Amino acid sequence: MQQIMVMSIKRKLVMIIIVCFGIMLLWTGCGNSFVSTEKNTLIYGSGSDTQINPALYEHGEINLLIFSGLTAHDQKNNIIPALADHWDYDEEQHQYTFYLRQDVLWHDGTEFSAEDVKFTLEAIMDPDNHSEIASNYEDITDIEVIDKHTISIMMKAPNVAMLDYLTIGILPKHLLDGKDLATDEFNQKPIGTGPYQLVEWNLGQSITLQRNEDYYGKKPEIERIIFKIVPDEKTRAIQLKSGELDLAQITPQDAQNLGDDFVVYNLKTADYRGILYNFNCPLFADNRELPAALSYAIDRQAIVDSVLLGNGEVAYSPLQMGIYHNPDIERYEYQPEMAKEQLERNGWKYNTEGIYEKNGQKLQFAINCLEGDQVRIDMATICAQQLREIGADVTVKVQAEIDWEHQETYLIGWGSPFDPDDHTYKVFGTQKGANYNQYSNQKVDELLQKARETDIDAERLEYYRQFQQELAQDPPFTFIAYANAIYAGKPNIQGITTDTVLGHHGVGIFWNICDWTLQDNAA
């Protein structure tokens, strides 16, 4: 009897183990584990996307894979041909003529033509579409389709940045003509001419790309790339260790704890961080002295050392990472007593709580951060502490969404890896597309306009030097640091370049994806 009972217990244990194993398989199959068993597949830890459309939305590493522009950037960020085989420039007429490749197909098999280029640029420039990048193309006065494979772009003045801006992904006219660009289902089912095409999108979970077998350029070696949505950088590090990810951008702190099973790429960027002051907010609209005064209270080197672990450098200008930067400007080095002096000179006085106050208004605000970006949250936390030390009541708020109009400040990130017009004209120009804090300075506007409309190098250099001087005197941000992009990947990934300066959010690592290989997917 005892033996029968023992055998019965054993059978029950076996059944329990089988059931538990089955549940584990189901759990894995539902995508929570996400360990790929497919060969020649790269799983990349990505931020969240809800719409993919390069004509409307600037951000997105995935754009480089699905879409192609007339031009592209090489390893050194120089302009090279892409959909345009070559081009001419008429200096007197300020006119580019592009001669397009004749071997390009859209992912749906339709032939690419000059009509697609005209449609895309006009869509960007159409104010009804509210494109984030519209101000990049303000100098265009006319676009003429000469024939199926030739297109002419006329400008009101020279603009040497235009070749950079024509790296933007071109859209298919045959799928979007007459549609509402912002709401069309194309944004969830994008069709491009790039090296990869979208085959599956599980919203909030993953985006699967398949190699484009008809790609006009070098065919990629990697067959599939899965963008697994993992907005939180610390979670990406955990999923790298568990085998759920092959490659991801992570924090410097997490990179130190990965061990020897991964290759860590410490890549230079033109990506800076700073405190954006919202001039929609009465505190900053009525007290324009605050950004400059508060900038003296931030110990930037301490932030570079403690948050970035030395993987970056102190920032004082938006153009430090290129040849146009001006080192001879006010850098707002850490001087907390100077911050107090500046405040008191402008009428701020300590109240009974030890907080500065002026005309009954406290020096009180929050630094907002988007959830999932631990580096920004850590920077904001240190900045808030340092500002409290001089008498400002500053807190940190971590938000799911950005409220550009109503928030007081934000831990911003921008970068200009290519032409200096990029992320300056549209960020600091009055009422331009990426001027999210309503900053307005007439002299800044004039200098940026002159700089974009001259092709004489010495003159451009002087305009940008003056621009940085004026921006330092009337700062829209407290510049904090340039941050290196820290990527970690499995050692089987080959082809990643380490000397390419990446852009905003560290975007650009996939610039040469067609040269990447996976030596052993099981590694």
BAZA-116958 format. One record per residue (C-alpha): residue number from 1; residue in one letter; y, x, z. Coordinates in pm, whole numbers, plus 32768, in hexadecimal, padded with zeros to 4 digits. Layout:
<nodes>
(NUM, 'a', (Y, X, Z)) ...
</nodes>
This chain:
<nodes>
(1, 'm', (8000, 8000, 8000)) (2, 'q', (80EC, 8119, 805C)) (3, 'q', (8099, 81CA, 7F11)) (4, 'i', (80E5, 8088, 7E4E)) (5, 'm', (8233, 8068, 7F02)) (6, 'v', (8289, 81D3, 7EB2)) (7, 'm', (8232, 819F, 7D41)) (8, 's', (8306, 8063, 7D3E)) (9, 'i', (842E, 811B, 7DD3)) (10, 'k', (8402, 8232, 7CD3)) (11, 'r', (83FF, 8133, 7BB5)) (12, 'k', (853F, 8096, 7C3D)) (13, 'l', (85E3, 81EA, 7C54)) (14, 'v', (8580, 8237, 7AEE)) (15, 'm', (860E, 80E9, 7A7C)) (16, 'i', (8752, 812C, 7B39)) (17, 'i', (8770, 8282, 7A96)) (18, 'i', (8731, 81EC, 793C)) (19, 'v', (8836, 80DE, 7972)) (20, 'c', (8935, 81D8, 79F4)) (21, 'f', (88F3, 82BB, 78CA)) (22, 'g', (8923, 8193, 77E1)) (23, 'i', (8A6C, 813F, 7886)) (24, 'm', (8ADA, 82A7, 785B)) (25, 'l', (8A87, 8296, 76E9)) (26, 'l', (8B4A, 8154, 76C4)) (27, 'w', (8C70, 81EC, 777F)) (28, 't', (8C6C, 8317, 7698)) (29, 'g', (8C4D, 8238, 7569)) (30, 'c', (8D7F, 8171, 75D6)) (31, 'g', (8E56, 82A4, 75A8)) (32, 'n', (8EA4, 82FF, 7710)) (33, 's', (8DEC, 844A, 76F5)) (34, 'f', (8E44, 8485, 7587)) (35, 'v', (8D72, 85C1, 755F)) (36, 's', (8D48, 85E6, 73E6)) (37, 't', (8BF0, 862B, 7356)) (38, 'e', (8C70, 862C, 71F0)) (39, 'k', (8C76, 8779, 7140)) (40, 'n', (8DBA, 8804, 70B3)) (41, 't', (8E8F, 871A, 7186)) (42, 'l', (8FBD, 8787, 7252)) (43, 'i', (9029, 86AF, 7379)) (44, 'y', (9197, 86E2, 73CC)) (45, 'g', (923F, 8665, 750B)) (46, 's', (936B, 85A2, 7492)) (47, 'g', (948B, 84D5, 7516)) (48, 's', (9495, 8362, 74D3)) (49, 'd', (94F3, 82CE, 7381)) (50, 't', (9531, 8163, 7328)) (51, 'q', (95CC, 8198, 71D1)) (52, 'i', (95AE, 82B1, 70D3)) (53, 'n', (96C9, 82BE, 6FD8)) (54, 'p', (9780, 8407, 6F9B)) (55, 'a', (98AA, 8359, 6EF9)) (56, 'l', (98F6, 829D, 703A)) (57, 'y', (986C, 8364, 715E)) (58, 'e', (98A9, 84D5, 7189)) (59, 'h', (979B, 852E, 7283)) (60, 'g', (9631, 855B, 722B)) (61, 'e', (954D, 8683, 71F2)) (62, 'i', (9470, 8598, 712C)) (63, 'n', (957A, 856F, 701D)) (64, 'l', (9534, 86D0, 6FA1)) (65, 'l', (93CB, 8674, 6F5A)) (66, 'i', (93F2, 8521, 6EB2)) (67, 'f', (9531, 8554, 6DE8)) (68, 's', (95CD, 865B, 6D06)) (69, 'g', (9739, 86A3, 6CBA)) (70, 'l', (97E2, 872C, 6B87)) (71, 't', (97F4, 8874, 6C45)) (72, 'a', (9739, 890D, 6D6B)) (73, 'h', (9758, 8A2D, 6E61)) (74, 'd', (9689, 8B6A, 6E60)) (75, 'q', (961B, 8C3F, 6F87)) (76, 'k', (977B, 8CCA, 6FB6)) (77, 'n', (981B, 8B71, 6F89)) (78, 'n', (989D, 8BC9, 6E30)) (79, 'i', (98B2, 8AB6, 6D29)) (80, 'i', (9795, 8AAB, 6C2B)) (81, 'p', (9735, 89AD, 6B1C)) (82, 'a', (9655, 8885, 6B73)) (83, 'l', (9665, 8743, 6AA6)) (84, 'a', (9778, 87ED, 69DF)) (85, 'd', (96EC, 8904, 6907)) (86, 'h', (9845, 89A1, 68E8)) (87, 'w', (99B6, 8942, 68DD)) (88, 'd', (9B0D, 899E, 6855)) (89, 'y', (9C5E, 898E, 6903)) (90, 'd', (9DAB, 8950, 6855)) (91, 'e', (9EB2, 89ED, 6939)) (92, 'e', (9FDA, 8944, 688D)) (93, 'q', (9F44, 87E6, 689D)) (94, 'h', (9E8F, 8819, 69EB)) (95, 'q', (9D5A, 8795, 6940)) (96, 'y', (9BE9, 87E1, 6972)) (97, 't', (9AEF, 8797, 685E)) (98, 'f', (9985, 878E, 68CF)) (99, 'y', (985E, 87B4, 67E2)) (100, 'l', (9736, 870A, 6885)) (101, 'r', (95C7, 8765, 687E)) (102, 'q', (94FD, 8691, 678C)) (103, 'd', (93B0, 86A4, 6842)) (104, 'v', (9404, 85DB, 697A)) (105, 'l', (935C, 8495, 69E0)) (106, 'w', (93A1, 83AF, 6B03)) (107, 'h', (927D, 837B, 6BEF)) (108, 'd', (9237, 822F, 6B3F)) (109, 'g', (9216, 82DF, 69EE)) (110, 't', (9369, 827A, 695E)) (111, 'e', (942C, 8389, 68AB)) (112, 'f', (9558, 841F, 6960)) (113, 's', (96A3, 8417, 68A2)) (114, 'a', (9819, 844F, 68BC)) (115, 'e', (9848, 82DD, 690C)) (116, 'd', (979E, 831B, 6A5B)) (117, 'v', (9899, 842A, 6AB0)) (118, 'k', (99C3, 834F, 6A57)) (119, 'f', (9932, 822C, 6B1D)) (120, 't', (98F9, 8302, 6C53)) (121, 'l', (9A52, 83A0, 6C5E)) (122, 'e', (9B00, 8254, 6C22)) (123, 'a', (9A2C, 81B5, 6D34)) (124, 'i', (9A98, 82C3, 6E28)) (125, 'm', (9C05, 8297, 6DC8)) (126, 'd', (9BFA, 8119, 6DDB)) (127, 'p', (9CAC, 80BE, 6F23)) (128, 'd', (9BD5, 7F85, 6F43)) (129, 'n', (9AA6, 8065, 6F81)) (130, 'h', (9B48, 811A, 70A9)) (131, 's', (9A9F, 8263, 7054)) (132, 'e', (9AB3, 836A, 7167)) (133, 'i', (9AF5, 8474, 705F)) (134, 'a', (9BF1, 83BE, 6F7F)) (135, 's', (9D10, 84A9, 6FD7)) (136, 'n', (9C51, 85CD, 6F3F)) (137, 'y', (9C86, 8532, 6DE7)) (138, 'e', (9DF1, 84C0, 6DFF)) (139, 'd', (9E66, 85B6, 6CF7)) (140, 'i', (9D8D, 8519, 6BE7)) (141, 't', (9E65, 844E, 6AF7)) (142, 'd', (9D6C, 83F8, 69E5)) (143, 'i', (9BFA, 8414, 6990)) (144, 'e', (9B91, 8404, 6825)) (145, 'v', (9A2F, 83EE, 679E)) (146, 'i', (9A3B, 84B3, 665B)) (147, 'd', (98D0, 8479, 6604)) (148, 'k', (9786, 8442, 66B6)) (149, 'h', (977A, 85A5, 673A)) (150, 't', (98EA, 8607, 674C)) (151, 'i', (99F3, 8593, 6842)) (152, 's', (9B5A, 85F5, 6880)) (153, 'i', (9C0C, 85E5, 69D1)) (154, 'm', (9D88, 85F8, 69D4)) (155, 'm', (9E55, 8650, 6B0A)) (156, 'k', (9FC6, 8636, 6B5F)) (157, 'a', (9FD0, 87A1, 6BD4)) (158, 'p', (9EE8, 88CA, 6BFA)) (159, 'n', (9DDE, 8895, 6D03)) (160, 'v', (9CE7, 89B1, 6D1D)) (161, 'a', (9C29, 88F0, 6E29)) (162, 'm', (9BBF, 87EF, 6D26)) (163, 'l', (9A8E, 88B6, 6CBA)) (164, 'd', (9A1B, 88B0, 6E25)) (165, 'y', (9A51, 8739, 6E3B)) (166, 'l', (9988, 8702, 6CFE)) (167, 't', (9851, 8771, 6DB8)) (168, 'i', (984D, 8609, 6E35)) (169, 'g', (9713, 8549, 6DD5)) (170, 'i', (973A, 8479, 6C99)) (171, 'l', (96D3, 8309, 6CA6)) (172, 'p', (9618, 8241, 6B99)) (173, 'k', (9705, 8151, 6AE9)) (174, 'h', (95E8, 8080, 6A5F)) (175, 'l', (957E, 801E, 6BC0)) (176, 'l', (96D2, 7FF4, 6C65)) (177, 'd', (97C9, 7F7C, 6B60)) (178, 'g', (986B, 7E3B, 6BDC)) (179, 'k', (97C4, 7E52, 6D32)) (180, 'd', (9863, 7E6C, 6E8B)) (181, 'l', (982D, 7FDC, 6ED2)) (182, 'a', (9839, 7FB7, 704B)) (183, 't', (9739, 7E9C, 706A)) (184, 'd', (964E, 7EC9, 6F43)) (185, 'e', (94DF, 7F0A, 6F8D)) (186, 'f', (9502, 8050, 6ECC)) (187, 'n', (957C, 80ED, 7012)) (188, 'q', (941F, 80BD, 70A2)) (189, 'k', (936D, 80FE, 6F57)) (190, 'p', (9438, 821A, 6EBF)) (191, 'i', (93ED, 829B, 6D62)) (192, 'g', (946F, 83F2, 6D06)) (193, 't', (9429, 8518, 6C21)) (194, 'g', (93D6, 8612, 6D34)) (195, 'p', (9298, 86D5, 6D79)) (196, 'y', (920B, 85C4, 6E5E)) (197, 'q', (91FB, 844A, 6E4A)) (198, 'l', (91E0, 834D, 6F60)) (199, 'v', (908F, 829E, 6F73)) (200, 'e', (9093, 81FF, 70CE)) (201, 'w', (9194, 81AA, 71D9)) (202, 'n', (912D, 812B, 732F)) (203, 'l', (9281, 80DB, 73C3)) (204, 'g', (92BE, 819D, 7502)) (205, 'q', (9171, 8253, 74DD)) (206, 's', (9155, 8327, 73A4)) (207, 'i', (91BD, 835D, 723A)) (208, 't', (90B4, 83E9, 7151)) (209, 'l', (9113, 84AD, 701A)) (210, 'q', (9028, 850A, 6F00)) (211, 'r', (9054, 8629, 6E0C)) (212, 'n', (9104, 85BD, 6CCB)) (213, 'e', (9010, 8626, 6BBD)) (214, 'd', (911E, 85F3, 6AB2)) (215, 'y', (9226, 86C6, 6B60)) (216, 'y', (92FB, 8782, 6A65)) (217, 'g', (9305, 88C1, 6B35)) (218, 'k', (91FC, 8991, 6BDC)) (219, 'k', (90F0, 88A6, 6C5D)) (220, 'p', (90CD, 88B3, 6DDA)) (221, 'e', (8F92, 894F, 6E69)) (222, 'i', (8F88, 8861, 6F94)) (223, 'e', (8F01, 870D, 6F29)) (224, 'r', (8F85, 8632, 7042)) (225, 'i', (9099, 8643, 7144)) (226, 'i', (909D, 8549, 7260)) (227, 'f', (91E9, 851D, 7313)) (228, 'k', (916F, 84AB, 7468)) (229, 'i', (928C, 8402, 7520)) (230, 'v', (92C1, 84BB, 7668)) (231, 'p', (9436, 84AB, 76BB)) (232, 'd', (9414, 8558, 780C)) (233, 'e', (9405, 86D3, 77E7)) (234, 'k', (933F, 870B, 7928)) (235, 't', (9238, 8613, 78B3)) (236, 'r', (921D, 86D7, 776E)) (237, 'a', (91C1, 880E, 7832)) (238, 'i', (90B2, 874D, 78EA)) (239, 'q', (9027, 86C8, 77A3)) (240, 'l', (9028, 8822, 7707)) (241, 'k', (8F49, 8897, 7821)) (242, 's', (8E63, 8769, 77FF)) (243, 'g', (8E37, 87A4, 768A)) (244, 'e', (8EED, 8667, 7621)) (245, 'l', (9000, 872D, 7572)) (246, 'd', (8FF5, 885F, 7493)) (247, 'l', (916A, 88A9, 748A)) (248, 'a', (929A, 8830, 754E)) (249, 'q', (93F4, 888D, 75C6)) (250, 'i', (93EF, 88B6, 7740)) (251, 't', (94CB, 892D, 785D)) (252, 'p', (94ED, 8A9F, 78B8)) (253, 'q', (9452, 8A56, 7A0C)) (254, 'd', (931E, 89B4, 7973)) (255, 'a', (92FA, 8AD0, 787A)) (256, 'q', (92C8, 8BC2, 799B)) (257, 'n', (91A0, 8AFB, 7A1C)) (258, 'l', (90DA, 8AC9, 78DA)) (259, 'g', (9002, 8BFD, 78F9)) (260, 'd', (8F72, 8CD4, 77E4)) (261, 'd', (8ED6, 8BBB, 7717)) (262, 'f', (901A, 8B73, 765E)) (263, 'v', (911A, 8C2C, 758F)) (264, 'v', (927B, 8BF6, 7616)) (265, 'y', (9395, 8C0A, 7517)) (266, 'n', (94EC, 8C58, 75A7)) (267, 'l', (95CA, 8BFA, 7480)) (268, 'k', (9740, 8C27, 745A)) (269, 't', (980A, 8AEE, 7415)) (270, 'a', (996F, 8A84, 73D1)) (271, 'd', (992E, 896D, 74CD)) (272, 'y', (9A26, 895F, 75EB)) (273, 'r', (9A41, 8883, 771F)) (274, 'g', (9B7E, 8805, 77C3)) (275, 'i', (9C1C, 86EE, 788B)) (276, 'l', (9CB7, 85F0, 779E)) (277, 'y', (9DE5, 8542, 7836)) (278, 'n', (9E12, 83DD, 77BC)) (279, 'f', (9F7D, 839B, 7764)) (280, 'n', (9F2F, 8229, 7755)) (281, 'c', (9F19, 8249, 78D0)) (282, 'p', (A06B, 8224, 7982)) (283, 'l', (A020, 8349, 7A6A)) (284, 'f', (A01E, 843C, 7944)) (285, 'a', (A104, 837C, 7859)) (286, 'd', (A21A, 8381, 795C)) (287, 'n', (A1D6, 84E1, 79DD)) (288, 'r', (A1A1, 85C8, 78B5)) (289, 'e', (A1BE, 86F4, 799C)) (290, 'l', (A06A, 86A9, 7A35)) (291, 'p', (9F7C, 8744, 7931)) (292, 'a', (A02E, 8894, 7944)) (293, 'a', (A052, 8894, 7ABD)) (294, 'l', (9EEB, 882C, 7AFD)) (295, 's', (9E67, 8930, 7A09)) (296, 'y', (9ED0, 8A43, 7AFC)) (297, 'a', (9DE8, 89AD, 7C03)) (298, 'i', (9CA4, 89E0, 7B3D)) (299, 'd', (9BDC, 8B21, 7B70)) (300, 'r', (9B40, 8B34, 7A17)) (301, 'q', (9A88, 8C79, 7A4D)) (302, 'a', (99DA, 8BE6, 7B7C)) (303, 'i', (9966, 8AC3, 7AA2)) (304, 'v', (98E7, 8BAD, 7990)) (305, 'd', (982B, 8C76, 7A95)) (306, 's', (979A, 8B58, 7B62)) (307, 'v', (9761, 8A40, 7A66)) (308, 'l', (9729, 8B01, 7923)) (309, 'l', (968E, 8C2B, 79DA)) (310, 'g', (9768, 8D0D, 7908)) (311, 'n', (96FB, 8C6E, 77C0)) (312, 'g', (9858, 8C2D, 773E)) (313, 'e', (99BE, 8C98, 776E)) (314, 'v', (9B02, 8C1C, 7806)) (315, 'a', (9BC6, 8B37, 771A)) (316, 'y', (9D3E, 8B25, 76EC)) (317, 's', (9D5A, 8AAE, 7580)) (318, 'p', (9C97, 89D7, 7488)) (319, 'l', (9C85, 8AF6, 738D)) (320, 'q', (9C03, 8C1D, 7456)) (321, 'm', (9AC2, 8C48, 7391)) (322, 'g', (9B62, 8C91, 7240)) (323, 'i', (9C5B, 8D78, 7198)) (324, 'y', (9D7B, 8C85, 71C9)) (325, 'h', (9D81, 8C8E, 7344)) (326, 'n', (9EBA, 8CFC, 73FB)) (327, 'p', (9E6F, 8DCD, 7533)) (328, 'd', (9FE1, 8DEA, 758F)) (329, 'i', (A014, 8C92, 7628)) (330, 'e', (A01C, 8C05, 7788)) (331, 'r', (9EB3, 8C0B, 77FF)) (332, 'y', (9EE3, 8B50, 7947)) (333, 'e', (9E20, 8C4F, 7A0D)) (334, 'y', (9DAE, 8BE0, 7B65)) (335, 'q', (9EE4, 8BCE, 7C40)) (336, 'p', (9EC9, 8AA8, 7D35)) (337, 'e', (A019, 8AFD, 7DD3)) (338, 'm', (A0BA, 8AE8, 7C7A)) (339, 'a', (A020, 898F, 7C50)) (340, 'k', (A0C3, 891C, 7D93)) (341, 'e', (A20F, 89BB, 7D34)) (342, 'q', (A20E, 890A, 7BE2)) (343, 'l', (A1BE, 87BB, 7C84)) (344, 'e', (A2CA, 87DA, 7D8E)) (345, 'r', (A3CB, 884B, 7C8E)) (346, 'n', (A38F, 86FF, 7BDF)) (347, 'g', (A3BA, 8629, 7D14)) (348, 'w', (A257, 8614, 7D9F)) (349, 'k', (A23D, 8624, 7F1C)) (350, 'y', (A120, 8619, 8014)) (351, 'n', (A0F0, 84CA, 80BF)) (352, 't', (A05B, 8497, 821A)) (353, 'e', (9EFC, 84AE, 8186)) (354, 'g', (9F3E, 8607, 80F3)) (355, 'i', (9F46, 8575, 7F8F)) (356, 'y', (A064, 85B0, 7E9F)) (357, 'e', (A136, 847B, 7E5D)) (358, 'k', (A264, 842E, 7D81)) (359, 'n', (A331, 82EE, 7D79)) (360, 'g', (A222, 823E, 7E3D)) (361, 'q', (A111, 82AA, 7D4D)) (362, 'k', (9FF5, 8383, 7DCE)) (363, 'l', (9F6A, 84A6, 7D08)) (364, 'q', (9E1D, 83F5, 7CF5)) (365, 'f', (9D29, 83D8, 7BD3)) (366, 'a', (9BBE, 83F8, 7B68)) (367, 'i', (9B20, 84EF, 7A77)) (368, 'n', (9A2C, 8427, 79A5)) (369, 'c', (98EA, 84B4, 7913)) (370, 'l', (97E1, 841F, 7833)) (371, 'e', (9691, 8401, 78E1)) (372, 'g', (9581, 84F3, 7877)) (373, 'd', (9664, 8622, 7845)) (374, 'q', (9628, 86E8, 7983)) (375, 'v', (9702, 880D, 7918)) (376, 'r', (9835, 872F, 78F7)) (377, 'i', (97E7, 867C, 7A3B)) (378, 'd', (97CD, 87C9, 7AF2)) (379, 'm', (9912, 8844, 7A56)) (380, 'a', (99C4, 8702, 7AB7)) (381, 't', (9942, 871B, 7C1A)) (382, 'i', (99CE, 887A, 7C47)) (383, 'c', (9B19, 881C, 7BA5)) (384, 'a', (9B3B, 86EE, 7C8C)) (385, 'q', (9AFB, 87C9, 7DBC)) (386, 'q', (9BF9, 88CD, 7D4E)) (387, 'l', (9CFE, 87C0, 7D08)) (388, 'r', (9CC4, 8724, 7E5D)) (389, 'e', (9D0A, 8877, 7EF7)) (390, 'i', (9E71, 886F, 7E75)) (391, 'g', (9EB2, 8705, 7EDD)) (392, 'a', (9E36, 8629, 7DC0)) (393, 'd', (9D49, 850B, 7E14)) (394, 'v', (9C4A, 8540, 7CFF)) (395, 't', (9AEC, 84AF, 7CDF)) (396, 'v', (99D9, 84BE, 7BD8)) (397, 'k', (994B, 838C, 7B2A)) (398, 'v', (980E, 839B, 7A57)) (399, 'q', (9818, 8286, 7954)) (400, 'a', (9721, 81F1, 785C)) (401, 'e', (983A, 81BB, 775E)) (402, 'i', (998E, 8254, 771A)) (403, 'd', (9AC1, 8179, 7746)) (404, 'w', (9BC3, 8245, 7689)) (405, 'e', (9CE0, 8151, 76C0)) (406, 'h', (9CC9, 8115, 7836)) (407, 'q', (9C2C, 8247, 78D8)) (408, 'e', (9D1D, 833B, 797A)) (409, 't', (9C75, 847F, 7911)) (410, 'y', (9B34, 84EB, 7867)) (411, 'l', (9A6C, 862E, 7859)) (412, 'i', (9A99, 865E, 76E2)) (413, 'g', (99E7, 873F, 75EB)) (414, 'w', (9A60, 87A9, 7492)) (415, 'g', (9A3D, 88D5, 73AF)) (416, 's', (9AB5, 8972, 7269)) (417, 'p', (999F, 8A4B, 71DA)) (418, 'f', (9A1E, 8A3B, 7074)) (419, 'd', (9B83, 8A18, 6FF6)) (420, 'p', (9C90, 8A0E, 710A)) (421, 'd', (9D03, 88BA, 7088)) (422, 'd', (9BB6, 8831, 7101)) (423, 'h', (9BD3, 878D, 7259)) (424, 't', (9D46, 87DF, 7275)) (425, 'y', (9DFB, 86FE, 717D)) (426, 'k', (9D30, 85CA, 71D6)) (427, 'v', (9D19, 8618, 734C)) (428, 'f', (9E82, 8678, 739C)) (429, 'g', (9F42, 85D0, 7280)) (430, 't', (9FFA, 8493, 72E1)) (431, 'q', (9F1F, 835D, 72AC)) (432, 'k', (9E13, 8420, 71F1)) (433, 'g', (9CA7, 83B5, 71F3)) (434, 'a', (9C29, 8489, 7315)) (435, 'n', (9D66, 848B, 73E6)) (436, 'y', (9CC5, 83C8, 7500)) (437, 'n', (9DD0, 8402, 760A)) (438, 'q', (9F04, 8399, 753F)) (439, 'y', (9F97, 84F6, 754D)) (440, 's', (A0D4, 8511, 747D)) (441, 'n', (A1AB, 8642, 7440)) (442, 'q', (A28C, 8648, 730E)) (443, 'k', (A28E, 87C2, 72F1)) (444, 'v', (A111, 87CE, 7306)) (445, 'd', (A101, 86C9, 71F1)) (446, 'e', (A1EB, 8791, 7112)) (447, 'l', (A134, 88DA, 7145)) (448, 'l', (9FDC, 8845, 7104)) (449, 'q', (A05D, 879C, 6FC8)) (450, 'k', (A0F6, 88DE, 6F45)) (451, 'a', (9FBC, 89A4, 6F9E)) (452, 'r', (9ED6, 88BC, 6EDC)) (453, 'e', (9FBD, 88B6, 6DAD)) (454, 't', (9FD9, 8A2A, 6D6B)) (455, 'd', (9ED7, 8B0C, 6CCE)) (456, 'i', (9F93, 8C4B, 6D20)) (457, 'd', (9ECB, 8CF4, 6E32)) (458, 'a', (9FEF, 8D9C, 6EE4)) (459, 'e', (A0B4, 8C57, 6EF4)) (460, 'r', (9F8A, 8B91, 6F73)) (461, 'l', (9F4A, 8C92, 707F)) (462, 'e', (A0B2, 8C7C, 70F8)) (463, 'y', (A0B0, 8AFF, 70FB)) (464, 'y', (9F74, 8AF8, 71CC)) (465, 'r', (9FFD, 8BFE, 72BA)) (466, 'q', (A133, 8B25, 72ED)) (467, 'f', (A059, 89EF, 7313)) (468, 'q', (9F95, 8A8F, 742E)) (469, 'q', (A0DA, 8B01, 74D1)) (470, 'e', (A167, 899F, 74CD)) (471, 'l', (A01E, 8908, 7543)) (472, 'a', (A01B, 89F6, 766B)) (473, 'q', (A17C, 898F, 76CA)) (474, 'd', (A128, 881D, 76B6)) (475, 'p', (9FAE, 8810, 76F4)) (476, 'p', (9EE1, 86D8, 76A8)) (477, 'f', (9DB4, 876D, 775D)) (478, 't', (9D63, 8864, 786C)) (479, 'f', (9C89, 894E, 77A1)) (480, 'i', (9B65, 89C8, 7873)) (481, 'a', (9A5B, 8A8A, 77B6)) (482, 'y', (99A9, 8ACC, 7670)) (483, 'a', (9839, 8A84, 76AB)) (484, 'n', (971A, 8B30, 75FF)) (485, 'a', (960B, 8A46, 7580)) (486, 'i', (94C5, 8A8A, 7637)) (487, 'y', (9394, 8A1B, 756F)) (488, 'a', (922C, 8A4B, 75D8)) (489, 'g', (9104, 8A2F, 74F1)) (490, 'k', (8F97, 8A80, 74CF)) (491, 'p', (8F55, 8BDE, 7448)) (492, 'n', (8EA4, 8B52, 7315)) (493, 'i', (8FF2, 8ADE, 7285)) (494, 'q', (906B, 8BE5, 7190)) (495, 'g', (91B0, 8BF6, 70CB)) (496, 'i', (92BC, 8B9D, 71CA)) (497, 't', (93EC, 8C7C, 7194)) (498, 't', (9494, 8D13, 72C4)) (499, 'd', (95E0, 8D8B, 7233)) (500, 't', (966A, 8C44, 71A6)) (501, 'v', (9793, 8BBA, 726A)) (502, 'l', (973D, 8A51, 72B4)) (503, 'g', (9830, 8931, 72CF)) (504, 'h', (9889, 8812, 73B0)) (505, 'h', (9764, 87B1, 7493)) (506, 'g', (96AD, 88E4, 7412)) (507, 'v', (9670, 8836, 72C4)) (508, 'g', (9600, 8915, 71A7)) (509, 'i', (94B4, 89A9, 7212)) (510, 'f', (9407, 88F1, 70F1)) (511, 'w', (94E9, 8989, 6FE7)) (512, 'n', (93BE, 8A44, 6F4D)) (513, 'i', (92A7, 8951, 6FA6)) (514, 'c', (9202, 898A, 6E54)) (515, 'd', (91AF, 8AEE, 6EC4)) (516, 'w', (910E, 8A87, 700D)) (517, 't', (8F96, 8A96, 703E)) (518, 'l', (8EA0, 8A39, 714F)) (519, 'q', (8DA4, 8B54, 7166)) (520, 'd', (8CAF, 8A98, 7241)) (521, 'n', (8CFB, 8933, 72A7)) (522, 'a', (8C09, 894C, 73CB)) (523, 'a', (8CCF, 8A64, 746F)) 
</nodes>
